[in-house]
Amino acid sequence: MRIRIGQPLKVRPSDPRDEHFEELNVTTNVSRDGLYFISEVGSYYEGMRLFLTIPYHSPSEPMDQEYLGQVTRLERLGERRWGVAIQLLTSLGKQAELFGSHAGE
């Protein structure tokens, strides 16, 4: 089940061989094991592994959670816009609910 919610997130490559970038963005939707967002960064590719912090706050808050994820799908949405689908592979550090009380569960 996907939930349309705009959660702030920070994305960066986990593989040092990939071009380094750090993107601050907002999700379009989330599920228990993945998320989707729209990006203007052209460095993503299918299979790319990423560190994701969601939700992301600056300065850091206790609910911020870091995950290891992998790009499962890219959609070209325009000249410089891509839809990026990420599968969350594992949580790094403390456990937190991805979309908290917004799930209605």
C-alpha positions in Angstrom: 0.0 0.0 0.0 1.4 3.4 -1.0 0.6 6.5 0.8 0.8 10.0 -0.8 2.9 12.0 1.7 5.6 14.6 1.4 8.3 13.5 3.8 11.6 15.5 3.7 14.5 13.3 2.8 18.2 13.5 2.2 19.8 11.2 -0.5 23.4 10.4 -1.2 25.3 7.6 -3.0 26.6 4.8 -0.9 29.2 3.6 -3.4 32.4 5.8 -3.4 32.8 5.0 -7.1 29.6 6.9 -7.9 29.6 10.7 -8.5 29.2 12.3 -5.1 26.1 14.4 -4.5 23.7 15.1 -1.7 20.1 15.8 -2.6 17.5 17.3 -0.3 14.0 16.5 -1.6 10.5 15.5 -0.6 8.8 12.2 -1.2 5.8 11.9 -3.5 4.6 8.7 -1.9 5.9 6.0 0.5 5.2 2.4 1.4 6.5 0.1 4.1 9.5 -0.9 2.0 10.0 1.9 -0.5 9.5 5.5 -1.6 9.2 7.6 -4.7 10.3 11.2 -5.4 10.9 13.5 -8.3 14.4 14.7 -8.9 16.3 17.1 -11.2 19.6 15.2 -10.4 20.6 13.2 -13.4 23.1 10.9 -11.6 20.6 8.1 -10.6 20.6 4.7 -12.3 18.7 1.5 -11.8 20.5 -0.7 -9.2 22.3 2.3 -7.6 22.6 2.0 -3.9 21.9 5.0 -1.7 22.0 6.3 1.8 18.6 7.9 2.6 17.6 9.9 5.7 13.9 10.1 6.1 12.3 12.1 7.5 15.2 14.6 7.3 15.5 17.6 9.5 18.3 20.1 10.1 19.4 20.0 12.8 18.9 16.3 13.2 15.9 15.1 15.2 15.4 11.7 17.0 12.8 10.6 14.4 15.3 11.0 11.6 16.2 7.5 10.3 18.9 6.4 7.9 18.3 3.6 5.4 20.3 1.8 2.7 18.2 1.7 -0.5 18.4 0.8 -4.1 17.0 2.5 -7.2 14.4 0.1 -8.7 12.9 2.3 -11.4 13.6 5.6 -13.2 11.0 7.5 -15.1 11.9 10.4 -17.4 9.3 13.1 -16.7 10.7 15.9 -18.8 13.9 17.4 -20.0 15.5 17.6 -16.5 13.1 15.7 -14.3 13.1 12.0 -13.3 10.8 10.0 -11.1 13.0 7.9 -8.8 11.6 4.7 -7.1 13.7 3.4 -4.2 13.4 0.0 -2.4 14.5 0.3 1.2 16.9 -2.6 1.9 17.8 -2.1 5.5 17.6 0.4 8.3 20.9 1.7 9.6 20.8 2.4 13.3 17.7 2.8 15.5 14.3 1.6 14.3 11.7 4.2 13.4 8.4 4.1 11.5 8.9 5.4 8.0 5.7 7.4 7.9 4.8 7.5 11.6 1.2 8.1 12.6 0.2 9.2 9.0 -0.4 5.5 8.0 -3.7 5.3 9.9 -2.7 1.9 11.4 
